[in-house]
Amino acid sequence: MSATTTLPLSEEETQRSGVLLGRRWRRAVPVLLSVGGLLVIWLLASFLTPLVPSPMSVIEQLFADASYYPVNIAVTMSSAAQGYLWGNGIAIALALLTLPFPPLQALLERIAVGAIALPLIAVAPILAIAFAGNIPSVILAAQAVVFTTLVSCILGLSNVDQSALDLVHSAGGSKWTAIWKVRLPAAIPSFVVGLQIAAPSAILGAIIGEYMGGSRGLGVAMIQAQGAFDIPRAWALAIVTSALAAIAFLVIPWIVKLTMPWVGQTSSNISPRALSRRRRLPWPLATLRTLTSVAGTIVVVFAVWWLMAKIVPGGQAVARGPFEVVAYLSDPELLSVSPTGQSQTAWESMLTALGQTAIDAGVGFVAGTVLSVLMAVVVYESRTVEALIMPVSIVLRSVPIVAAMPLLALLFGRGILAVTVLITLMTFFPTLVNLLLAMRSAPTGAVDLFTASGASRWQRLSKLLLPYALPALFASIKIALPLSVGAAMVAEWLATGSGLGAAMTVAATMSDYYFVWGGVAAVLLISLLLYQLASYGERKISARLA
């Protein structure tokens, strides 16, 4: 018999192994500290309020329900996966097909804003009537990801090295050749970020669909646990959901690294100059172009609204077309009592509720954006801080808003503070990820030049990295604005009892679908206006920096 002989490691190999082990340990320590900090905060909170169970009781519940999770997880993940594939496939295909036609792409992007801004209180009843099984969850999962991915794809495809495009065109290549040879490879990092952000959103969309109507799934299980006031089970389900979303987020770059190992070395070439290439017009023509594009978008959205109200199976029961809603809102004889006891017309009630929602969404949006920019700067400067912050951010972003809002209301009250915290949780993570990608994609030569010239960290940030990241910031703002409005309406629906979200909920319970769809139209118009303002600011600032 022959024995296998193991040769001893050389001194150099031993040192290399020790260095690799030390690096892995240094990377793991901040993550362990982050998780440990969360557990300590959780344990302290469990002593302060009975609504927060202890970590041990939740762990015990997880083991006790071990046979309870697989079926529900399978249902939810099936819906989320289908919605993820459909939503991302549609977004990527539309971004590629419309890239040679900028006006069409701009129109498409504005219509996509309407898709993400649609209030669930209006969409869910139609989906429940029109479709059976898990199809409503699949649709909501696709709706949750299509806009985010579309914006990321357009950003990556649009912002490439102009000299490479000029080279392709001078060699006789068409626009499609430039897309295939230059734009698509350069856009892959932005694609990956969009797909990462979309993964938790798809799971949350599927769960919200189950909240609105379903027989199985994690959303249904959460409803049952909350209805029975089974706090440990509700927390255990929230943890399972967060873990699934975190795994989905982390596995995307791993898959990309295995299939396309060169992606990690690719620069996204995002710069302010890339956004300023569009031909500048005199201000009267530029204003006319903006007004025309907004009017065209409104016409298309209302045409789609009218058509869907007519053709969706069963939609006639709850859907109301634009002409019916306009007649309803303009009727002076339709009066209601406001929360202050005053008599109001339907139009006045709509404006009052919309004003409160605008305040809620605006405060949360500003807080989330400022926090994400500050944190992006800190994380860029320190990999240790990144390892501490990112796990917490993923977990908080992955908690379903319909499960988080009642707890936030108990912790922070039923006012604007709880709403601000919720919106910050919704908008902080996507903006942080996009900004980090852009800052780390800055040209290495420019960064080295600043370093060699003795520039301070603040000079490097203010003169190079932050201006270079402006396109990503504006892309994130475009995503965050409709998300803020939607999150504010969910918070008003579940907690505050004021604003358009609460008003639409009351109207839906009274079968006043005219008011519900009037609220839909108001949210769509406000979201489109905010998107247009963000686009205008993007063009103006990028032109100044170019």
N, C-alpha and C positions, 0 to 999 in steps of 0.2 A: 504494500500500500504506500502511496505517495502522499505526503503531507504538504499542504499549501504553506508556503513560507511568506511571511509578511515582512517586507523590508522596512527598516526604521526610516523615519522621515529625516531628511537632511536639516541642518540648522536653518538654512534659508527658507525651506518649506515650512518648518515649524514657526518661524517668525511671521511668514505670510498668513498662515492659519490663525495665529494669534491676533494679527491686525484685523483680519476679516471678522473674527469673533468679537473683537472689541468694537468694531463699527456697528455690527448688528446689535450688540448690547446697548450702545449709545443711542441707536435709533429706537430701541424698544423701551428704554427707560422713560422718556417723556410720555409715550402712549400709556404705559402702566401708571404713571403719575396722574395723567388726565383721567383715566378710568377710576383710579383710586379716589381722586378728588370728587368726582361725581357721586361715588358711593358714600363718601363722608357727608356731602351735602344732602343726599337722599336720606341717610340715617338721621341726621339732625332734624330734617323736615318731618320725619315720621314721629318724632317726639313732640313736635309743635302742634300738629293737627291730625285728627283721626282719618282725614281724607287722603293722607299719604301713608300707605302701608309700609312696614319695615322691609328692607331688602330680603331678609330671611323668609318672611311670610310669602313674598312674591316668588322666591326661588322654590319654596315648598309647593306653591300653587302650580308652578311650571312643571314640576315633576308629577304632581297629582293629575295634571291634565295632559300628560304626555300622549295619550291616545286620542286626545281631543283636537290636537293641532293639525295632524297630517291632512285630513280631509279638507278642513277649512283653508289651510295654506295652499293646497292644490287648486282649489276653486279660485281663490284670489289671485294666485300667481299665474294661473292660466289666462284669466281675464286681463291681467296686467301685461303679460307677455304678448298677447294678441294685440292689445291696444298700443303697446310699445312698438311693435313691428309695423303696424298700420300707420300710426302717427309719424314715426320717423321716416318710413318709406315714402309717405306722401310729401313730407317736408323736404327731404333731400331731392326727390324727383322734381318737385316744383321749383326749388332753388336752382337746380341745374338747367331745367328746360326754359326758365324765364330769364336766365342771366344775360343772354344776348339782347334782351328787350327790356331796358331799365324802366320805362314807364309801366309796363305790365307787371314787372317784379315789385315796384313800389305799390301798385294797386293791390297786388296779392298780399303783400306784407300788412297793409292796412286792414284788409279783410280778415287776416289771421288774428289781428288784435281783437276783432269782434268775437272770434271763436273762443279765445281764452277768457274774454270778459263776460260771456253769457252767464247770468246768474243760475245757479243750480236749482233754485226754487222754481224757476220757470222751465228749465230743460228737463228735469227729472220726470215730472208727470207725463210729458209727451213721450219720452223714451219708454217709460213703464207701460203706457198704453199701446204704443206702436210696435214694441219688440218684446219677445219672450226670452226667458232664460237669462244668460249672463251677457247678452248683447248690450244692454244699457251700460253695464260696467266696462265693457270693451270700448264703447264709444266715448265714455267719459275719460278712460285712460288715454285714448288716442287724442282727445281734445286737450288733455293736460300737458301733452308733450309736443304737439305739432308746432306751436308758436315758438317755444324755446329753441327747438332744433332748427326751425326755419331761420330765425334771427342769427343763430350761430353759423349756419351754413352760408347765409348771404354775407355775413361779415368776413368769413374765411375766404370765400370765393372772390369777393370784391377787392380785398386789400392784399395785393401781391406786388412783386417788383415790376414796375412799369417797363424797365429795360428788357426783361425777359419776354414780356408781351410784344414789345416793339420788334424784338429779334424774330419771333415766330411770324409776325405779320410781314416783315420785310422779306422773309424767306418764302412768302406765298401761302402761309397757313391761314386757315379760316378762323372765325371766332370759336367754332367747336374744337378745332385743333388746339387753340390756346387754352380752352377749358380743360381738355384732356391732358395736355402736356405740361401746362404751367399752373393753372388755377387749382385744379383738383389735388395734385400732390401738395401744394403749399397750404391748402385749406384743411388738410387732415387733422392737424392739432386742434383747430377750432371745431371740427366735426366731433372729435373725441370728447372735448369739453361739453358740447351740446348733448351728446349721447349720455355722458355721465350725469349731467343735471337732470336729464329726462327720465333716467331710470327710477329714482325715488318718486318722481312726479307720477309716473305710470301706476305705481303701486298705490299711491294715495288716491288717484283717480278711480281705480278699481274699487277701493274700499268705500269711497264716497258713493259710488254707484250702488254698492250693496247696502249702504245706509239708507238710500232712497227707496230701495225695494229689492229684495232677494230672499232666498231660502237658505243659502249656505254661504260660507266665506268668513273671513276675519271681521269684515264690517258688520255682518249679522251677529257674529259672536260678541262683538263689542256692544251692540245694542242690547242684547240679552243680558250681558253682565252689568251694564249701567242701569237697565230697567230693574234688575234684581238687587241693585246697590251692592253688588259683589265686587268690592274695591280691589282686593288682591288679584282677582281674575282679570278685571279691566286693565290693571297695570301690567299684568303678565302679557296680555294680548298686545298692548301698546309696545312693550319691549320686543316681542316677537316681530311685530311689524317694523319697528325701527331697525332691528337686526337684518331683516330681509332687505330693506331699502339700503342699508349701509353696505351689505354684501353686493347688491346689484351695482351700487356706485363704484365700489373698489374693483370689481371683476372686469369692468369695461376696459380700463387701460391695460390690464393684464392680458386680456384677449388680444388687444391691438398689438401689444409688445410681442406676443408669440407669432402673430400672423404678419405683422409689418414692423420688424425690429428697427428699421431706419427712421420711424416716425419720431422717436424721442430726440433725434438729432436735427429735426426739421424746424426751421423758423417760420413763424406765421407771417412775418413781414408786414405786420400791421403798423401803420403810421398815420399821422394826421394828414400828410400830403395825399395819401391814397384816397381820402374821402373828399378832397377838394378838386379832383380832376374834372368834375362836371362843369360844363360851360357856364360861366357866370353871366347873368342877364341883368339889365337895368332894373332898379327896384320896382317900377310899375309892372314890368313883364314878369318879374319873379313873383310878385304878389298875386298877379292874375293866374300864374301857373299853380301856385299853392292853393288858391281858392277853387280853381277848376278841378284839381286833383281831389280835394276834400269833397266837393260836390259830387264828383263822379263816384267816389267811394260810398257816400251816403246813398246815392241812387242804387248802386249795385247791392248794398247790404239790405235796403228796404225791398228791392225786387226779390232777392233770395228769401227774405222773411215772408213776403206775400206768397211766394211759390210753395215754400215748405208748409205754411199753414193750410194750403189747399191740398197737397198731395200726400203728406205723411199719413199713414193709416191710423185712424182713430184720433188724429190731431184736432179734428173739429170740436171734440169734447172740451178741450182746454186751451187750444190755440186761438189767438185773435190776430187778425191781419192789421197792417198799418193804418188803413183807412178807417177801420172800426175803432182803433185806439185813439186816433186823432179826433174822431167825432165824440168819443167818450170824454176825453180830456177837455174839449172845448165847450161842453154842455154846461151852461151856468146854473142849471136847475139841479144838477147832481151835487148834493151837499153832504159833507161828513163832519164829524166832530174831531178836532185836533186834540193832541195830548193835553193842551192847556185849557180845553173846554170851549174853544172858539169854533164857530161854524166856518168851514172852508170848502171851496170847490175842489174837484178832483185835481185840477191843475195846481192849485195852491198847496194841496197836501203833497203832491209829487215834488214840488220845488222845496218845500220845507224838509222833507225826508232826504232829498238829494243833497241839500246843503249840509246836513249833519254827516252824511256819508262822506262828503268831500273833506270835511274837517278830519274825520277819523282816518281816512286813507292818507291824507296829506301829511299829518303828523307822523304816522307810522312809516310812510315812505321816506321822509327826510331823516328820521332817526335811523332806519335801516341802512340807507345809503351812506350817511356820514360814518356810521360805525364800520361798515364794510370797507370803506376807503382807508380809514385809519388802521384797521386791522390788516388790510392787504400790505400796507407799508411796513408794519411791524413784522408780519410773517415773512415778507420778502427779505428782510434784514436778518432773520434768525430762523434757521431750520428747526431749532429746538422749540421755539414758540409755535411753529407750524405743526410739529408733532403733538404739541399740547392742545392746540385749538381745533385742528381739523376733525379728530374723532368726536369731540363735543358738538361741533357744528353739524356733522353728518347725522348724529343721533337726534339732535333737536329738530333739524329739517325733516327728518323722517317720521316724526310723530304725527299721526293724522290730526288735522286741524279740528275736525269735529270731536275728537277725543281730548285735544289739548285745551280748547277754549273753555269748557266748563271748569277745568282745574285752574286755569289762569284767572278766571273770574272770581274764584274762591280765594286765590292768593293775593290778587291785586285789585279786587273790587270789580264792579260792573260798569266802570267808566272808561275814559279814554286811555288810561294807563294800561289796562289789560288788552285793549285793542292795539295799542302801540307795540306792546311786547309780541303779540301774535304776528302782526305785520312784519316786525323786525325779524322774527324767526323765519318767515316765509321769503323775505327778500335778501337777507344778509348773505346766505350761502351762495346763491348763483352769482351775485355781484363779486363776492370775494374770489371765487374760482376764476371768473373771467378776467379780473384785474391781475391776478397772479400770473395767468398764462401770458397776458400781454406784456407785463413787466419783465418776465423771464425770456420773452422773445425779442427783446431789444437787441440791436446789433452788438455782437461781442466787441467789435472794433471800437464802436462809440463808447461803450462802457470802459474799455481799457484806456481809451484816450482821456476820459475824465479822471480815471484813477491815476494815470501817469502824470497828469497835470496838477495833481495835488488837490483836486476838488473835494470838498467835504461831502458827507453823506446827504446833507440837505440839498446841496447844489446838484448832486447827481440825481436826486429824486425830483427836484423841482424843474430842472433844466432838461432832463432826458427821459427818465422813466415814466413819470406821471404824464407829460405831454404825449409820449409814445403810447400810453395806455388809454388815452382819451376815447378812441373809437370803441374799445371794449367797454369803457364806462358807459358811453351812450347806448351801446347795444344792451347793456345790463339794465339801464334806466328804462329802455323800451319794454323790457320784460317785466321789470319791477312795478311799473305804473299800473298796468291792468291787474297784476297779482295783488297789489295793495288794495285796489278797489274791491276785488273779489273777496279778499281776506276780511276787509272791513265789513262787508255785507254778511259774511258768515258769522263774524263776531256779534253783529247786531241781531242776527237771527237767533243765536244760541245764548246770548248773555245780556247785552245792554238793553234790549227792548226799544231802542230808538234808531232812527235812520231808515234808509230805504230797505235794508235787509229785513228789519222787523216789520216795516209797513207791508212789504210784499208777502211776508209770511202770514200776517193777519188777513190780507186780502185773499191769499190762496185758501186759507181755512174757511173763508166765507164764499168761496167760489167766485170771487170778483176777479176773473182772469183779464178783464180789461185793464185794471190797475196793474196787475202783475206784468202784463206785456208792455204797458206804458213804462214801467220801471226798467224792463229789458231795453227798450228803445233809449231811455235816458242814459243807462249805463254804457250802452254801445257808443252813443254820441260823445259822452264825456271821455271814454277811453280813446276814441279816435282823435279827439281834440288834443288830449294829453300826448298821444303818440306823435301827432303832427308838430306840437311844440318841441318835443324832444328831438325830432328830426331837424327842425329849424335851428335849434341851438347847436346840434351836431355840425351842421354845415357852416354856420357862422364862426364857431370857435376853430374848427379845422381849417377854414380859409385863413384865419388870422395866424395860425401856427405854421401853415405850409410855407 
